């Protein structure tokens, strides 16, 4: 056996040198005697010989030329070549004529060039690895540079033209589309040989209308007809005929894949391995084949060698075909859909909010962001796009489809759709998108493209689908697989940044820099909008700095969730819980002195470890309500702007003073307490818990000195109010610093932004557990 050849577990051989797989011994011998293997063997021998007579040189002055090094080492013998470090020019590889010359060089105890002592040692020996030359394929066209993009957009006449230009710059070229079509045709021909009746169907970015240069090629391998063919071939008559005829000449060959596995009973990993085997052995120009059975939708990944195009094949993703066709229908229904999606995708990518990063992550994926745009267009007045429920009313007999138990029926062409009467420009729609979602309660509702509205959590959680859908800080329901939240991976940080960036975008879109082309050649329109930047941490509300505390469902136990959702006044119950938590965090955790509007101190501490909720500032007559909430007597009231029966919306105020820098050095103190504590702390004493944070504040106060001065470090007012919309579950905390607080209050406020929502969630969860 050749040292470069390894045997494969299921038969066949693999050449480690050339990265080539051979199906049998004759094929292997043909490869070993072929030009490619012989050439690489010769190249490897040449490289190894060069390593044996080369030295590594460093320590010379920067800017030293290869000719100067060559001239120096020629004193020991002939020099074959000198290869300089091109990037930094701090080292070189000097190849000598033979090993004898190299030994003379290494025998010299010191080397000096230009007054600089050289460091000379034998060249490091590395394993030879074949790197195939990269070919300039059409799939990996040269990426559009930011400079060229800015130049192209600035030459447009208005924002609408900029958005249309963006589509032309990013969409697939004709050559790229032709390559993908040829690959799909090739795959269809090959797989039909092994899986009779199968179909290779593209879906995703390549065909859904939102393609960009270099996007992956997503394929679905439909094996339903193949299963029927296999079942009929293995029926009683087929088995009897096969037994009478005896084993055929090809019955044991590797090509007869279907004889080795029953597709109706095979597991997903087994079928994926079959698909991977066909790709490796029989599809020319494909390499880096890898089966990934652990993915949510198991796939086989591959790469097309000549073009560098990446792709994957799935075997149980029929819903993706429906999603793709639905997106296609939306792009065909209105010509404004594509430019708006392209602009928002690029904006979100520049702000590090969305994309499809390798290995997942907390960012919005492109599909979720696209659905968010379509939902926005459904909710315009008049709507730009119909809801999925409206589309189903237009469905004909031939359009009915049930996939994996979900209703995926909708018209397959746009001829049945009424044209939209909405006449808003792209410029206006983009600005409205930012305005709408800059103040949207993502955590307190579920965005539904089926209904074309945001479903409030209380009623949604009580439904059959609501019990299965994974909720989080960002909830976007798949149009067809209703139990799937396509934004479930998004964390609170990204959800909050998304809203901040939308508010910044809405503010910019109100300026003339967005609406009018610059006559002085400055950046304008989309160019300024696409500039990456982190939004300001502090937002200025009507009366001060604002912190938004969302409805955190996961903080509650299942029983508490059910009880809360069944409450008559869901928003009031949740608001009471948040206010109780804010009171506890400010007074007991951060040791602030807090009083109500009339100067009375806050209520007593919780009486039990479980965290009984305490009265809120201004609460004169505590009342018992569903969900165990406590009363809140409003400090001020204002009527609702909308609603059939006007109700009074409450707000609660705290007047607080901070006497110690309890926001400074908390991580260090927390680490010290952990080292001083028991090696296995109780669950309630885990890092970041309310109890630990109380001890951290106490330790900081002890270090600064327990005595209070005549005046506090900071004075501020905090005002809590329910979100403005009728279905808004958020609590808005507005902080107004006292006069001449300066940068000190900014430091404290930035600390509260991350600390307060987290502690509120822990308090609500602890209180819920204490009542069980």
N, C-alpha and C positions, 0 to 999 in steps of 0.2 A: 504494500500500500504506500502511495506517495505521501510524504509528510504534510503536503498541502491539502490532502483530501481527508474528509471526515464522512463517516457513514451516518445517515439520517435514521431516526427511530422507526419511521414507517417505510423504510426502503429508500433507495436512491442514494446519491452522494452529493457532497457540496465541496467545491474548490474554495478554500479559504483565501487563496491568493487573488483570484479573479471575482469572487462573490458570485459564482455561477453554480446552479443546481442541475445535476444530471439525473435522469430517471433510472438508468440502469448502467451496467458495466460497459457495454459497447459505446453508449453515449459519452461516458466518462473518458474512455480511451480516445475518442474523437476530439474531445475538448483538450485533453492533455497534449495531443499532437498538433493542435491547431495553432494558428498564428498568434492569437491573443495570448494564450498561456505561455508560449515560447518567448514572446516579446517581453512579457512581464517578468519571466524568470531571468532573462538576460538583463533587464533593467535593474532588478533586485541585486543580482551579482555585481553589477557595475557600482551601485550605490554602496554596497557593503565594502567593496574594494576601496572606494573613495574615503569611507569612514576610517579605514585602517591606516591611511596615510595622510590624514588631515588633523590640524590642530585648531583649538579654539583660542582666539587672541582677544584680550581686552586691556583696558588701562591706558590706551593711547589718547592723544588730544582729540577733542571733537573737531571734525573737519579734516582729519587725516584721510588721504586718498588711498585707493586700492593700489595704485602704482607705487606709493611710498612703502607700503607694507610688503609688496612683492619684491621691491629692490632690497629691502632689509633682509628678508629670508633667503634671497638668492645667494647670500654669503655662505649658506649651509648646503646648497644644492639647487637643482632646478625646481621652480614653482609652477605647478600646473594652472592654478586659478586662485583668485581671491574673491570671496563673496562677502560684501559689506552688509551690515544691518541698515536697511533702507529707512526705517522709521526714525530711529534715534541716533544712529551712527556711533554706537558705543562698543560694538564688538564686531568681529569678523571671523570667517572660516577660511583658513589658508590650506589649500590642497597642494601637497608636495608631490614630487615626481614618483617617489617610491618610499617604502618603509624605512630604508636605510637613512634617507635624508631626515625623516621625521625623528628617528632616534637621535641623530646629531642635534636637532633642535631641542629636544627634551633633555638631552644631557647637559646643555648649557645652563648653569645655575641661575643666571640673571640675563634678562633681555631689556634693552633700553633703546627708545626711539624718540628723538627730539627732546631729550632731557626728561622723558617720562618713562617710568619703569613699566614694562609690559607684564601682564599675567598670561602665561602660555600653558596650556594643558591639552591632553588628548581630546579629540572630539567625542562627544557623547554618542554612544551607539544606540540607535532607535530601531524598533521593529518596522520593517518595510510595510507600508500600507498603500494599496492602490487607490488613488483618487481619480475617478473618471472625469474627463474634461467636461466643464459645463458648457452646454450649448445654449445659444440664445433662442429660446422657443417663444412662441407667441403668447403662451399662458402667463409667463412672467415678464411682461413688458416693463420697461424702465418706469419706476415709480415717479409719479408727478411730483416734482420738487415744490416746496412751499413758495419759493420765489416765482416759479412759473404760474402757480395757481393764483397768487396775488396779482400778478401782471394781467392774467386773463380776466379776472373778475373786475379789476379796476377799469378795464376798457369797455365794460358793458354800460348801457345807458341808464338802467335803473335796477332796483333789487329784483324785480321779476325776471329780467334778462340775466342777472347774475345766477339765479337759481336754475334757470334753464341751461345756462352754460355749465354749471356744476354737474348736471346729469351727463352732458356730452363729454366732459373731461373724465368722468369716473366709470361710465358704463363700459361693458365689454365691447371690443372692436369686432368687426366681421370675421377677421382671421381667428380670434379667440373663440367665437361662437362656432365657427366651422371645425376647429380642433375638437371642441367638446362633442359636437355632433358625430364626428368620425370615431371618437373614443367610445361613445355610447353604441354606435353601430358595431364596432369591433367586439365589445363586451357581449353584445347580443348574439353575435355569430358564435363566439367561443362557448358561452354558457349554454346555448341551445344544444350543443353537441353532448353535453354532460347532463343537462336537465331539460329534457324535451318538453316543449310547451311553455317554458319560462319566459318572463318578460323583464327587461332592464328598463326602468322608468326613472328619468331624472326628476329631481325636485329641489327645493331650496333656492338659494340665491341665483343659481345659473339660469333658472327659468321663471322665477316668480315676479320678475319685473324690477327687482332692486339689486341687480348684479353690479359688481365692481371688479376692477382689474385684480386678478389673482385669487378671486374667491374660490373656495373648494368646490369640487364636483361631487354632489350628493346623489347617490343612486339607490333605488329600491329594487331588490330582486324578488319578483313575484313568483312564487313556487306553487300556487294553487293548482294550475293545470298540470304541473309536473306531478303533484301528489295524486291527482286523478289518473294520470297515465300510469303511474307506478302501481296504483291499486288495481287497475284493470289488467295490467300485465301479470300481476301476482294472484289473479283470481283462480278459481278452480280449473277453468279451461286452459288458462295460460300456464299454470303449474303442471298440468297433465301433459301438455304439448312439450314443455321443457324437459320433463322426465323421460318421455319417449325418445326425444331427439338426442338426449345425453348432453354432456358438457360440450359447448362449442369451442372453437379454437381461441376465442377472445374472452371467454367467461371469467378467466382468472387474471386478465390484464388489468393494469392500473387505470385504464380509461373507463372501465365499467364501474363507475362510482356508485351508481344507483343500486348495484347488486350488493354493496357493502353496508347500506344503511336504509332504514325505512323512514321516509320523511315525515310520515304521520305520527310516529312515536319518538323520533329523534329529539334530543334536547337542543336548545339554542347553541350552546358551545360546540356540539358535534357538527351542526350544520355550518356554523361559522368556520370551523376548521376545514370542512369540505370546500367552502367558497375560497378560503385562503389558499388551499392546495391548487385549485384551478388557476387562481391568479398567478401563483409562483411559477407553475410549470407550463402553462399553456397560453398566457396572454403576453405577447411580445411587447417589450418596452416598459414593463411594469416591475418595480422593485420596492423594497422596504415595506413588504406586506406584513401586517400585524392584526391579528384578531383581538378585539376588545370586548369580551363578553360581559364585563362588569359595568359597562356604561348604562345609563338609563334606557337608551335605545341601543342594544348591542350592535356593533358594526365591525367591518373589516376595513382597516385603513390601508392605503396604498399611495404610491407616488409614480407618476409617469416620467420616465427617465429623460426623454428628449426635451420635454417642455418644462419639467419641474412642477407640473400641476399636481396638487394634492387632492385626494378624494377619499370617499368611504362608501361602502356598500352595506345596507341594512336589509334584514329579512323580515322584520315585523314592525314596520313603520308606515302602515297604510294611511294612518291619520295625517302624516306629513304631506301626502299627495293632496288631501282635501284642503289643508292649510295653504299649500302652494297655489292651488286653483282659486281659492278665495282671494288671495292677495292679487293674483292676476286679474280677477274680475274687478277688484277695486281700482287697479291702475287703468283698466279699460273704461271704467264708468266715468272717470273724470281726469282730465289731463293735468290737473294741479296736484294729484296725489304723489306722483314720482318726484317732482322737484322739491316738494315739501319734505318728504321722507329723506331724500339725499342730503338736504341742507341740515336737517336735525340730526341725522346720523353723524355727519362730519363734525358738527358743533359738539355733540356729546363725546365724540372721540377726542377732540382737542381739549375738552375740559376733564378728561379722564373719568367720565361718567358711564360710558357704554362702549361696547365692542364685544368681540368673541375671543377673549384671551385664551392662550393655550393652558389647559389644566383647570379651566373654570375660574372662579373668583367672585367677588361681591358686586361686580359691575353689571349693569343692565345688558343683556344680550341684544343683538340687533333685532331679533324677532320680537322681543318684548317691547322695544322702543318703537318698532313699526306699528304694532298693535295699538300702542298709546296714541300714535298720530292718527290712525284710522278711527279710533274712538273719539278723538277730538273733532274730526270731520263729521262724525255721526251726530255730534251734539251741537253743531252750529245751528243758527236760526236764520234762514231755513237750512236744513242739513245738506251737506255736500254728498254724503254717502248714506245709503239705507242701512238699517240694522239687520242683523242676521235673521231675526224674527220676521221682519218685513220681507226679506228675500225668500223665506220659506213659503210665504203666502203666494209668491209668484212661481213656485216650483211646479213643473209639469210631471207627468207620469214617468218620463224617462230620466228625470233628475233625482228621483228618490234614492237615498243611499243611507244604509246603516252600517257603520264601521266600528267594530269592537264594542258594540252596544250603544254607540252614540249616534244621534241623528245628524248626519252630515249632508242634508239635502239643501240645495240652493240652485238657482238657474246657472247653466253652463255658458250662457252667452249674455251679452248686455242688451240685446234687442228687446228683452222684456222689461227693462228698467226705464223708468221715466227720467229724463234729464234733470239734473239739479237746477233749481231756480236761484241758487246762491251765486252771487256775482262778486264776492270778495276777491281781491287780488292776492297773489302769493305774498306780497309784502305785508299786507294786513293780516293774513292768516298766520304767518310766522309770529308776528307781534302778539296776536291773540293767544297763540299756543303758550307762549311764555307767561302771559298774564293769567290764564286759566290755571295752569299747573304750578305757578308760583305760590298759590294759596289753596292747594288741593289737599284734602285729608286722605293721603294714601293709606295710612295704617288703619283708619277707621272705616274703610269701605272696600268694596271689591269692584274693580272696573270690568264691566261686562259688555262685550261687543255684541253678544246675542240680544240683550235688551237695549243697548245703546244708552246706558245710564250707569251711575255708580250705585251699587247695591249696598245699603247700610248694613253693618255687621250684625246688629241684634236680630233682624229678621233673617239674614242670610245664614247665620250660624244655626238657626233652628231648622233649616231645610236639610234634606237628605244629602245634597251635594255639598253644602256648607260644612258638614261634619267630616268630609273626606279631604277637602281642599286645605293645603298647607298654607297657613296665613303668616304674614310677616310685616315688616315695615312698608313693603311695596307689594300690592296685590293686583295682578292683571290676569284675569281668567282667560284660559284658552277658548277660542270661539266654539270649538267642537268637543274637546275633552274637558268637560266643565269642572272636573275635580282636579285639574292641573293648574297651578299658579306658575305662569311662565317667568315671573320675577321673584320666585321664592328664594333665590340665592342672594338677593340684594340685602345688605345689612343696613342698620340704622344710619351709619355715617354717610353712606352713599345716598340713601334716600333724602337725608337732610341736605347734603350738598347739591343734589339735583334740584331741590326747591330753591335753595339759595341762588344757584346759577340761573334758574328760570326767572327769579326776581331781578337779578342783574340784567338778564337779557331783555326783560320787559321794560326796565328803566332805559336801557340803551335804545330800544326800538322807538321810544318816544322822542328821541333827539333828532336833530336835523342831520347829524352825521350818518344816521342810518337811512333816512328817507331821501336824501339828495346826494347826487354825485358831486364830489369835490372838484371845484374849478382850479384848485392849486395842486392837483396831483397827489393829494393826501389819501390815506386809507379811509374807506367809507363803506357803507352797506354791510354786506356779509364779511368783508375782510376784517373789520374791527370786531365783529361778533365772534369770529373764529379764533381770535387771538387767545391762546391758553392763559389761564390765570385762576388762582384760588379765590373764591368769593370771600368777601369780608366776613369775619366770624360774628361780628355784632351787627344786628339789624336795628335800625331806628324805627320804632313804632310811633303811634300818634303821640305818646307821652314819654317815650324813652326807649331803652334797649329791650329787645323781645327774645324770649325763650319759649319754644313750642314744645309741649309735652304731649305726645301722641297717645292714643289708646293702645296699651300694651296688653294684648290678649294673653300672651304666654306667661305674664306675671300671675295670672289667676289659675286656681285649680279648676279641673273640669266641672266640679259642682258649682263653684263660684261663677264660672262663665255662664252656665245655664241659668242660674238664679239672676245674674245681672241682665242677661239678654231678655229675660221674661219680665223684667221690671217695667212698670207703666211709663216711667220717665227715665229712660236709659241714660240720656246725656246728663241729667241732673245727678243720678246716682254715681256715675263715673266722676263727674266734676267734684262731688263731695269727697270722694276717696282721694283724689289728687290734692285737694286743698288740705285735707288732714295730713297727707304725706308731706306736703311742702311745709306746713307748720312744724311738724316733727323734725324735719331735716334742718330747718333754719335754727330752731330753738335748741333742740337736744343734741343734734349731731355737730353742728357748726358753732354752737354756744353763742348765738346772737341774742341780744336782748330785743324782744319784739313786743309791740303794743298795738292795740286796735285804734280805730279812729278817735275814740273818746279818751284814750290814754290808758285803758285797762290792760293788764298783762294777759298773755295768752293762757289757754286752758291748761289743766294739769296733765302730767305725763301719763302714758298708758299704764293701766293698773295691772296688766298681766303680760307675761313673756310673749304671748302670741301677738301682742300689738293691738290692743283695743284702740279704736280711733278716737281722737280727742276733738272737742268742740273747736270750731274755727273762729277767727276773730269776728266779733260783731254778732255772734250767735247768742240770742237772748233766750229762745225757747227751743231746745233741741227736740226734734221730732223723729220718730221711728218710721222708716220707709222700707220698701222692698229692697232686698240686696244688702241690708244691714248698714246702710249709709247714715250719715249724721247730718243734722240740719246745718244750713248755712243761711244766716240772715244777711241779706245783701247790704253792702255799704252804699251802693248806688245802683239804680235800675234805669233801663232804657227800653222802649218798646221795640219789638221786631219790625223790620222793614217789610217783611212778606209773611204770608200765611193766612189761612182763612180766619183763625181766631187769634188775634194778637195776644202774645204772651210777654211777660216781663223777663228779660234776660239779666241774670245776676252777675255781680262781680264782688270779689272779696279782696280787701286791702290789708297789708301789713306795713307798719312803720318799724324799721329795724335799725339797729346800731351794731357795728362790728368793733370789738375792743382789741382783738388780737389777730395777727396774720395767720389765720388758720388755713389759708390756702397755700402756704409756702412750705416746701420740704415734706409734704405728706408721704411721698413714696419712700423717702429715707427713713422716716419715723415708722412707717408700716413694716419696713424690712427689719428694723431693730426689734419691734414688738414680736415679729414672727420668730426671730432667733431666741428671744427671751422666753417665749411661750413653750407649751408642750409640743413634742415632736409630731403628735397626731391630734391636731385641734378638732374640736367638735364641729359639726356641720354648720351650726349657727355662728361659729367663730371664724369661718373661712375668710380669706383675704378679700377685702372689699365689702364685707357685710356691714350692716348698720352698727353692730356692736363694736367691730374693729375700728370703724371710722370715728365713733365716739371717743374711743381710747386714743386715737391719733390726735384728735383735737385737744383732748385733755393734756397729752404729752407736750404739744406745742405751747399750750398756755403755761404749763409748768416751766418750760424752758425760757419763755419770755418774762415770766414773773406773774404770779397770780393776781397781784394787785392791779386794779383798774385806775387809769388816770382820770383826770377831771373831765376830759372830753374823749369820745370814741375815735377810733381811726377813721371810720366811715359811717355815714348815715345814708339810708336809701329807703325808698318806698317800693313795695312790690304789689302789683295788682293782678289778680287772676280773673280770667273771663272765659266763658265757653266760646268755641269757634263761631264765626259769623253765620255760616250756612245752617239751614234747618237740620241737616244730617251730619254736620261737622261734629266729631267727637273729641277734637283736640282741646286742650286747655292752653290758653295764651297767657304767659306770664310777662308782664311789662315792668321793667325796673327803671325807676327814675332816681338818679343819684342826687344827693344834696348839693348845695352850691359849693364850688371850688374844691371838688373831689379830685379832679385831675386824673393822672395816669394810674393812681392807686386803685381807684374803683374799676378802671378798665381791666387791670390784672385780676381783681376779684370776680368781675363779671365773666371773663373768659374761663376762669376756673369753674364757675357755676354752670356754664353752658354744657360741659361734659359731665359734671358731677351730679347736678341736681336731677336731671331726668333718670339717671341710673339709680340714684338713691330712692326716688319716688317709686320706681318699678319694684325695688326690693321691699320697700315698706308695704306697698299694696299686696304683694305676694305673701309677706309675713302675716299681715292682718287677715288675709283670706285663710291661711293655714290655721291661724289661731282660733277661728270660729268653727272649725271642723271638729 
